[in-house]
Amino acid sequence: MGYSGFTRSSEHLSFREMVFQAALKAYDDTGDLDPRREVDAFISCQEDFWEGVSISDEFAPDQLGGVLKPVYTITGDGLHCMANAYMMIKSGVADVVVIESHGKPSEIASMRDILLFTLDPIYVRPLKIPNPHAIQALEARMFMEARRISREDLGIYVVQTKNNGLLSSRAPYSYRLSLEDYMVSEYVAEPLTLFDIAGYSDAAIVAILAGEDTARKIAKEPVWIDGVGWATEISTIELRSMDEDVSTKIASEMSYKQAGIDNPARSIDAVEVDERYSYKALQAIEALGLVRKDELALELRSGGLSRSGSTPVNPGGGALSEGLPLEAHGLARLLSAYEQLRGRAGRAQLGDVERIAIHSWRGLGTSSSVVAIVSR
């Protein structure tokens, strides 16, 4: 794998230059893989809305070395790229697939309008909600009430992940935060404060996937994909569950079945989850089957979700520390898991990690999730 960015702004680089840098690092990570000769297909996960141009996938092949090669585009989160590459390799369509995803939110001048455009056009968008985070605030309140999670509990998680981010080399939003400071912070949309909502960062990430025999040849210490699952629940807020993450639950069951996991709480050593909203991370942990519904608050308060706990969550800091690189966020979680399993996480390295669950959510206005299980 390779990456570029994780900065609040990268105005000195175009997104194509960032992807090129990430690709160079990924190819160098294998030793001498030649993308023109040894890669069968390329997949790019991006969204025209974020790019500001139509058919933005036309800008993908050059910097990946994919000219005159099959290049596929997935309109979705970066982990959707991995899921599609996984299927291509398992089905025999390809043996080596390169995936990329990137985001440059620093160049988007109309972010609020784009976020509002993601909402249901019939029932929700006509309400002209002035604050796009209000929908997630409503879901957060319903989830917290159902799980008896207090605002202080939410603060415990935020402080924990901000501190984890201090151990990472790519966490521009990480800083020393006390629970007292969190508790007196103003609401953006009750119960969410600015600390509960991930800021934006620019980043590009490239990963190389291969079948087992080839993977052993091109990588000294390959990381294995044991299973991957995906699901999309209905997005209209008045028809779907708001206190339970149904899509993540379905996706995790699919991935666990492929990985042969019967008891995820015992089989998973750490987890990398989407935390563009603080409560979403807790909702995902429950949906992943790692903590029981009636024990979530207690597990959080007792430190069970901390780096030293039984279920370390985002040990190097998630989106609340790294920032949100739009569609690249899922691959950011994969990157963190990859570094942990390869022993490259630096100060964020955990002791003995064999298997990690990775989760991503498509974001505001959607209920689409992907879950992957990776091991060393």
N, C-alpha and C positions, 0 to 999 in steps of 0.2 A: 504494500500500500504506500501511497504518497499523498501529501497534502500541501496546500499553499494557503496562507492567510490566517484566518481567525483573528482579524483585526476589525476595529470599528469602522475603519475606512481604508480602502486601498486604491485611492485615486490615481496612483502612479502606475497601476497595472490595469489592463483590460481583463475581462473574465476569461478571454482566450489565452492570455499570457499566464493567468493563474492556473488554468487547467494544464497548460504546457509544463509549468514548473512541477505540478503535482504528478503528471505523467512521467516526467524524467525521474523523479524520486521513486516512483513505483517500479519502473523498469530497472532502475539501478538496484532496487531491493532484491530483484531476482538474480542479479549478476550481469547477464548479458542478453536478456530476452529482446528479440528484434520484432517490434510490432508489425512491421510490413511483411515478414515472412512467417512468424510463428503464432500470430493471433488470428483466430478464425472469425471472430465477430466483436463488435463494440456496441455498448448500450449507453445511452445518455439519458439521465433523468432530469428533466427541466420543464418549465412552464412558461408559455409565451407571455402570460400576464407579467411575470417578474422580469422578463427580458426586455419588454418594450418593443419587440419586433415579432412579426408573424413568421411561422415556420423556423423558429430559432434553432432547431436541430441541424439546419444547414451549416451552422457555425461550429459543429462538433467534430467532424472528421480530422481536419488538418492537424491540430495540436495533439491529437491522440495517436497519430500515425495510421489513421484509418482510411486514408484516401484509397479509392478503388476497392474497398472492403465493405462487407455488410455492416451498416451502422443503423441501429434501431433506437427509436426514441420512446421513452415511457413518460407519460404525463403523470408524474407522481413523485413521491418521496424516494430518496436514494436507496432505501432498502427494497423498494419495488424493483429497482435495477438488479439487485442481488438475487431476488426471487426469480426473475426472468432468466438471468444467467444460469442459475441453479437448474432450472427446467431444461434449458438448452443443452447443458452438459449431461444431465441425467438421461435425456432422451436420445443422445448421440448426435444431435444436430451440430454441436461444436465441442471442441476439447479445451480450447483456451478462449476465454471471453474477458475483455477489459470493460469495466464499468466506470462511469464518472458522473458526478453531480456537483453543481456549484451554485452559489448565490452571491449577488452583489447588491444587497438591500441599500447600501449607502448611495446608490445611484437612483433610487426610486423616490420621486418627488410626490407621488400620490398614493402612498401606502394605505392611508385610511380608506380612500375610495376603493382600492383593490380589495381590501378586507371586507368592506361592506358588500362588494359585488359577489363575494363567495357565499353570501347568505341566500336562503331559499327565495326565489324571485316572486312567488305568489303569496306566501303567508308571512314572511319575515321582513324581506327588504322593503316592502311598502310602509312598514312601521317607521322607517327613517330613524332608526336608533342612532343617536349622536355619538355614542361611544361603542365601537365594535367589540370591546372587551366585556360589555354588559351581558352578552349571551353566555360567555364562559363564567362570569361571576354568578349568574343564576344557577348554572350547573354546579359550580363550586359550593354554593350555599346548600343545595339539595343533597349533595354528596356528604358534606360535613355534618349536616343535621342527621342524616341516616346512619352515619358511622360514629356520631358523638365526638367529632373532632373539633376542637376549639381553635380559635385564632392563634392562641399560644402554641398549639400543636403544629399548626402550619408554619409558625415562626421557627420552631425547632428544626423542621426540615430545611427551611431556607438558610438558616445559619449554618447547618451542617454542610449543605452543598456548596455554599460560598467558601467555607473553610477548606473543603476538599479542593476547590478550584485553585487555592493558593499553592497547591503542590504541583500544579500543571504549568506547562510552558505556553499554553494557548488558551488563557482564560482572562480576557481583557475586562470582564465584568466582575471578577472576583476581588473581594476585599474583606478585611476583618469586620464582621458585623456582630453586634451583640443582640441578644434577645430583647433587651430593653429598648434598643434603637428601633428594632422591628416593630415592637408593640405600640410605639408612639408615632409611627409613620402614617401618613395620610392615605386614604383610600383612592384608588383609581376608579374602581367599581366594587363596592363592598361585596364580599370580604377581601378582595384582592387589592394589594398595595403595589407600588412600583417594584418592590423587592420580589413580589410573587410572579412577575411577568418578565420573561426573558427579553433582553435588548437584542438588537440585530448585529450581526457580524458578517464580514465578507470572507468566503472560503471556497476552496475547490478541493475535491478529494477524488482520487483514482485508486481503484482496487483491481487486482488481477485474480481471476478465478480459473481453475483448471481441474480436469479429471484427476483421479487419485494417482495414477502412474506418472502423468506429466508433472503433477504438483510435487512429487517426491524428487523429480529431476531438476526443477527450476527453483526450488526453495529448500534451504537447509532445514528449516523448522516450519513446515506448513501448518496453518491453522485450518481445522476441518469444520465444514458446515454439516452439522448432524441433522438439522431439520429446519424447515422454513414454512411459515403459514401466513395467510392474509385474509382479511374479511372487511366488508363494508356494510355497516348498519345504515338504516334510513337516516338521512341527515335532518329532515324537518323536525324542529325541536319539540313540537307538540305531540309527535307520534313516537318518538324514541325515548328510551330510558335515559335519564339524566343523572341518576345516582350510581349507575353501574356502567362500566366500560364493556359493552357487549362485544364489540368488534375485536377488541384485544383478547377477550376470553376465547372467542371462536378461533382466532388466529393462533393463540398459544396452544390450544388443544390440538390443532392440526400439526404444529411444529413438534410438540411433545410426542405425538404418535409416531412421526417419522424418526425421531431421535430415540425412540424406545424408552421414554421417561414416564414412569407411573407416578412418582412422587417428586414433583419439582422442588418442593421445599428442602428435600434431602439431596437432590441431584445437582442443584444449581449453586455454584460457589459465589457468584456475584451477578449483578444485573446492571445493564445500561438501559435506562428508560428515557422516554421523551419527557422533558420537564419545561416545555415552553411556558407552562403554568405550573406553579408549585403543587397544587392539589392534583393535577393530572398525573404526576409521578406516583402519588399515593394511590390514586385510582387504578393505575396500570399495575402496580405491585400486587394489589388484591386480585385483579383480573388474571394476572399471570399465575395465580394459585400459590404464590410464595408466602402469603400471610392470610389468615382467615379473616373474614369480614368483621367478626366481633372482637378480634385481637389486634386490629390495625393500629388503633390509637395507643394501646399499651405497648406494642412493639416499637412504635416511634418514640415514645417517652422513655423507654428503657434502654434505648441505644441500639436496638436490634438491627436497624437499617443503616447504622453508621459504618465507617471503615473497619472498626473492630468488632462489629456485631455479627450475628449469624447470617444476615443477608445484606452485604455491603451494596449500597445503591450509588451509582455514579461516583466511584471512588476518586476520580480525578476531576470531579465537578461536571455537571451537565450543562444544558443550555443556559441556565441561570448564571453560570460562570463564563462559559465559552461564548455566549451569544447565539443567536439563531441564524444560521446561514441558509434559511429557506429550505429548498428541496434537498440540500446537502446534509440536513440534520441527521437523517437516518444513518448515512455513511459516517457521520461524526461519531455516532454511538458504536458503529462497527469498528472504526479506527481505534477508539479507546479500548474496546475489548481485544482487538488484535495486539495492541501494545502490551496489555496485561498478560496475555497468553504467551507472547514472545519474550517477556521479561524486559520490555523496553519502556515501561511507564515512568521511569525515573523516580522522583520522590513520591509519586502517587502509586508506586508498585505495591500490590498486596502480597502477602506471604505465599500461600500455596493455592493457586487457582487453576483448576482443570477444565471447568465448563462454565460458560457465561451465557445468560439469556439477554437478547437485545430486542428492544421495542421501539417502534416509531409510530407516530400518529400524523395524519396529513395536515392537521391544523384547523384553525378557525373555520367554521361553516361546514366541516366534514365529520364523518365518523368512520374513517378508513384507517386501519392499523395493519402493521406487519410485525411479525415476531420471528426471530431466528435464534437457533441454538448453535453456538460455536464451541470448539474444544481444541486442546492441543494434543 
